[in-house]
Amino acid sequence: MPAAHASDQEFLAIGHALVAEAVANKDLFLKHGMWDGAIDDLNQGLAAYDRARAEGNEGRAAHTGARAEIRSLCSELVAMVKQLEGMMVIRFRDDPNLRGAWESARNVPWPAPQPVEKKPAPTVPPKESAA
């Protein structure tokens, strides 16, 4: 059996080695109680595990890519807003009412970011001494 801290690759390698051993000694294993479809079940399980691992890796990569894309889009939007601000200041420079309306319209309240709650580390109760 793989160690509890084995990596995914180690786990798969050991699993495939076990399947190879079972194939090589199939008659012996069948004689001692292994059911006929056990090797196919093992192969299907390993394949399902490998697919799930690949999907998880793809999901993490997509999440990272989406986060980078959002940052890029936000930077572009900030640049556009700054350009628009420059145009509006020039456009409304002779009309204080329009300038005040513009400043009011662009003063949109945003929700304040909420701090991330940090969970306290679990405490281990002290061991009682045997008296």
Secondary structure, DSSP 8 states (H G I E B T S, - for coil): ---TT--HHHHHHHHHHHHHHHHHTHHHHHHTT--TTHHHHHHHHHHHHHHHHHHHHHHHHHHHHHHHHHHHHHHHHHHHHHHHHHHHHHHTTT-HHHHHHHHHHT-------------------------
